[in-house]
Amino acid sequence: MVSGLLLSPSSSSSSSALWTRRSHHEFAAISHSCQSSPQHKNSTRWRTVTMRDRSKNRKPLQKGRNLSIEAIQAIQALKRAGRRENSEEIASRAALDMVMESKVRRLLKFDMMAVLGELQRQDEAFLALQVFEEIRKEHWYKPNLSVYVDLISLLARSGSPAQVEQVYSYLMMERWNPDTKGFNSLFQTLLDLGRVRQAMDCFRLMKLWESDPDEQTFKILILGFESVGEKETAASLRSEAEKIFGSLDFLTEEEEAVSA
């Protein structure tokens, strides 16, 4: 029975040859498949990855907008905290105070003023007011009428009359250097907002701090008061202007130049 299971030398040689040929053909087929497979080609070829310049996604800075990295980080942190404040999340005020402490109060004068200007440009009224209040606490702070005018205009546009009153109260407490041009801009802004009484109060403030009113001052006030029906106040201003300048021709000079 054992001998029946043994192969003859000739059959053994034939089977070995057959197995060798079969193995050779299968290896060749596998090798050809690997060489022609796209996946194999991709795994063995070097690929070049080009990174896109992310700076191209940014809008170009406007002239005069030189923001440092610290200023940009402060603005971003303030806006994140501001969104939480507006959504009335728990401890949102604490988050804003933390940003003020860790980001804003550490800024240099130039950077802090740049942050205020950028927040105003982005119409972030609430955040701009918070930064302005921080600026007023700085040892280097000096009041600037143009800053007040911009902030009052922004708060009025955003529908925040209470905050306008708050900023106005700050303005009345400041110690001002003579700045006729700045006061003229303030008068125009207040009258455009319908704040007639405050415009007259600021006119008294102007003279208190020895800023001499010029023709433009009286023109803005007289025409502004007359446009809202404040005839008596306008008449009083006309009389005062005539005593100073000798005539009121300046009230119609621009209109005559335009018509000519």
Secondary structure, 3 states (H helix, E strand, C coil): CHHHHCCCHHHHHHHHHHHHHHHHHHHHHHHHHHHHCHHHHHHHCCCCCCCCCHHHHCCCCCCCCCCCHHHHHHHHHHHHHHHHHHCCCCCHHHHHHHHHHHHHCCCCHHHHHHHHHHHHHCCCHHHHHHHHHHHCCCCCCCCCHHHHHHHHHHHHHCCCHHHHHHHHHHHHHCCCCCCHHHHHHHHHHHHHCCCHHHHHHHHHHHHHCCCCCCHHHHHHHHHHHHHCCCHHHHHHHHHHHHHHHCCCCHHHHHHHHHHC
